[in-house]
Amino acid sequence: MPTLSDVATTVCMDYLKRPDKLDDAVKMAKKVYLLVGGKVPFDSLRVTSAELPTISGTALYSLDSITPRVAGIISISMTFGTNQYRRLKRTHVRRLDQMRAVQATRPYAYARFGGNIEMHPPPNSASFTYRLRYWSYPTIETDPGNTVIVYPEEWVELLEWETLYRVYVSVGEMEKAGALVTPMPMPRQAAPKRTIQFEAAIIPRLWNDLLQTIDQRENIDEEFGINPVVRPYTHGD
């Protein structure tokens, strides 16, 4: 698999013809790499953490100290003892606020907000532990250019085009940048009341094609997964 420097080199040498923008392209490639890794639950970024401790009577737990960083939660299960565990049901924090207050006991639900999770009810024993299964953000090396791309190879093309878009914007090539993301209208078909069809630009087309792959449909994160669809923009939408 290529590194972020390889992607930046392709963008600057093959597309942009601006070798002086190589450092900027590496920075842009890093941002896009994290963006894509934070949106799509790739198998290569799935992690199962060790058992984490609970505090008796405490419902709120931070995710910020967990490494690699948590992008999305797959599941949380509470362990109460030998062969005693329960998978917690995920709920929205607003729904959690509406639940009836109960004494600390064995939790059965949780909500995530920001870098925290809140369990309901709070655990009533410090001997309980919880196993957090999650998918993570990609890890960036100290020198970002040396970072090896870990998600599937077919996504590298999207990483290159998204990086090129950002570099175009940074050098003021707004027309070229717009051509990568703005859909082009197709001629109206010779049929009454026919809706005008649009041809998606390269970046939204790639997002749509890649998010519809069999891999992503079969392995999508069951609780946190998203399936964005990029639609052509029409005036008035």
C-alpha positions in Angstrom: 0.0 0.0 0.0 1.2 3.5 -0.7 2.1 6.1 1.9 0.6 9.6 2.2 3.8 10.9 0.6 3.1 8.7 -2.4 -0.4 10.2 -2.7 0.9 13.7 -2.4 3.6 13.1 -5.0 1.0 11.8 -7.5 -1.2 14.9 -6.9 1.7 17.4 -7.3 3.6 15.7 -10.1 1.0 14.1 -12.2 -2.1 16.3 -11.7 -1.1 19.7 -10.4 2.5 19.9 -12.0 3.6 21.9 -8.9 6.4 20.1 -7.0 6.7 23.1 -4.7 3.3 22.2 -3.2 4.4 18.7 -2.0 4.5 19.6 1.7 1.0 21.2 1.5 -0.3 18.1 -0.3 1.0 15.8 2.5 -0.9 17.9 5.0 -4.1 17.8 2.9 -3.7 14.0 2.3 -3.5 13.5 6.1 -6.7 15.4 6.7 -8.5 13.4 4.0 -7.1 10.2 5.3 -8.5 10.8 8.7 -11.8 12.1 7.3 -12.4 8.9 5.3 -11.2 6.7 8.1 -13.6 8.5 10.5 -16.6 8.0 8.2 -16.3 4.4 7.0 -15.9 1.4 9.3 -13.2 -0.4 7.5 -12.4 -3.9 8.8 -8.7 -2.8 9.0 -9.7 -0.2 11.6 -11.8 -2.5 13.8 -10.4 -2.9 17.3 -11.5 -4.8 20.4 -10.2 -3.2 23.5 -9.3 -4.9 26.8 -11.8 -5.1 29.6 -12.3 -1.7 31.1 -13.1 -1.1 34.8 -16.3 0.6 36.1 -16.7 2.7 39.2 -19.5 1.9 41.6 -22.3 4.5 41.3 -20.6 6.3 38.4 -22.5 6.3 35.0 -20.2 8.6 32.9 -17.0 7.2 31.3 -14.5 9.0 29.0 -13.4 7.5 25.7 -10.6 10.1 25.2 -7.9 8.0 26.8 -8.5 4.9 24.7 -5.9 4.3 21.9 -6.3 4.0 19.0 -8.9 6.7 19.1 -12.5 5.7 19.0 -14.3 6.6 15.8 -17.4 4.5 16.2 -18.8 2.0 18.7 -19.6 -1.5 17.5 -20.9 -2.8 20.8 -20.5 -2.6 24.6 -21.0 -5.6 26.8 -20.9 -5.6 30.7 -19.2 -8.5 32.5 -20.6 -9.2 36.0 -18.7 -12.4 36.8 -17.9 -15.8 35.4 -20.1 -16.4 32.4 -22.3 -13.5 33.3 -22.5 -10.7 30.8 -25.0 -8.5 29.1 -24.8 -6.5 25.9 -25.9 -2.9 26.5 -28.6 -1.4 24.3 -27.6 1.8 22.6 -29.9 4.7 23.0 -29.9 8.5 22.3 -28.7 10.8 25.1 -32.1 12.7 25.0 -34.0 9.4 25.5 -31.6 8.5 28.3 -32.5 11.8 30.0 -36.2 10.9 29.9 -35.7 7.5 31.6 -36.8 7.1 35.1 -34.1 7.5 37.7 -33.3 4.2 39.3 -30.8 3.0 41.9 -27.4 1.8 40.8 -27.6 -1.8 39.6 -26.6 -3.8 36.5 -26.6 -1.4 33.5 -28.7 -2.3 30.4 -28.4 0.8 28.2 -25.8 3.4 27.2 -25.6 6.6 25.2 -22.7 8.3 23.5 -22.1 12.0 23.3 -18.8 13.6 22.3 -16.0 11.7 23.9 -18.1 10.1 26.6 -20.5 7.2 27.2 -23.2 7.2 29.9 -24.6 4.0 31.3 -28.1 3.5 32.6 -28.5 2.6 35.4 -25.1 3.3 36.9 -23.2 0.1 37.9 -23.5 -0.8 41.5 -20.2 -2.6 41.8 -16.5 -1.8 41.0 -16.0 -5.5 40.1 -18.0 -5.0 36.9 -16.1 -4.5 33.7 -17.2 -3.5 30.2 -15.7 -4.6 26.9 -15.8 -1.8 24.2 -15.7 -3.1 20.7 -15.1 -0.2 18.3 -13.6 1.0 15.0 -10.8 3.5 15.2 -9.3 6.4 13.3 -6.2 5.6 11.3 -2.9 6.1 13.1 -0.7 9.0 11.8 3.1 8.7 12.0 5.2 11.5 13.6 6.2 12.4 10.0 2.7 12.2 8.3 4.2 11.4 4.9 5.5 8.0 6.2 2.0 6.9 7.2 1.1 3.8 5.3 -2.5 3.7 4.1 -4.2 0.8 5.8 -7.7 0.9 4.3 -8.6 -0.9 1.1 -6.6 0.0 -2.0 -9.7 0.9 -4.1 -10.1 3.9 -1.7 -6.7 5.4 -2.6 -8.1 7.0 -5.8 -10.7 8.9 -3.7 -7.9 10.0 -1.3 -5.9 11.4 -4.3 -8.8 13.3 -5.8 -10.0 14.7 -2.4 -6.4 15.8 -1.8 -6.1 17.4 -5.2 -9.4 19.3 -4.6 -8.0 20.8 -1.4 -4.7 21.7 -3.0 -6.5 23.4 -5.9 -8.4 25.5 -3.4 -5.2 26.4 -1.5 -3.6 27.7 -4.7 -6.7 29.6 -5.8 -7.6 27.3 -8.7 -11.3 27.5 -7.8 -12.6 26.6 -11.3 -10.6 23.4 -11.4 -11.6 22.5 -7.8 -15.2 23.1 -8.7 -15.0 20.7 -11.6 -14.1 17.9 -9.3 -17.2 18.2 -7.2 -19.9 20.0 -9.3 -22.2 17.7 -11.3 -22.6 18.4 -14.9 -26.1 18.4 -16.5 -26.9 15.9 -19.2 -29.1 16.9 -22.2 -32.9 16.5 -21.5 -34.2 13.3 -23.1 -36.8 13.5 -25.8 -39.7 12.5 -23.6 -42.5 14.5 -22.0 -42.1 15.5 -18.4 -38.7 13.8 -18.2 -36.6 14.9 -15.3 -33.2 16.3 -16.2 -30.5 13.8 -15.5 -27.2 14.7 -13.9 -23.7 13.3 -14.3 -21.9 13.4 -11.0 -18.4 14.8 -10.8 -15.5 12.5 -10.0 -15.5 13.0 -6.2 -19.2 12.4 -5.4 -19.2 9.6 -8.0 -16.4 7.8 -6.2 -18.0 8.2 -2.8 -21.2 6.7 -4.2 -19.5 3.8 -6.0 -17.2 2.9 -3.1 -19.9 3.1 -0.4 -22.0 0.7 -2.4 -19.4 -2.1 -2.6 -20.3 -5.5 -1.3 -17.6 -5.2 1.4 -19.2 -2.1 2.9 -22.7 -3.5 2.7 -21.8 -6.7 4.5 -19.4 -5.4 7.1 -21.1 -2.0 7.9 -21.0 -1.1 11.6 -24.3 -2.2 12.9 -24.8 0.6 15.4 -22.7 3.5 14.3 -22.4 2.9 10.5 -23.5 5.5 8.1 -24.4 5.2 4.4 -24.1 8.7 3.0 -25.4 9.3 -0.6 -24.0 12.2 -2.6 -26.8 13.6 -4.8 -26.4 16.2 -7.6 -27.2 19.7 -6.4 -30.0 21.5 -8.2 -30.9 25.1 -7.6 -33.6 25.5 -4.9 -32.8 22.2 -3.1 
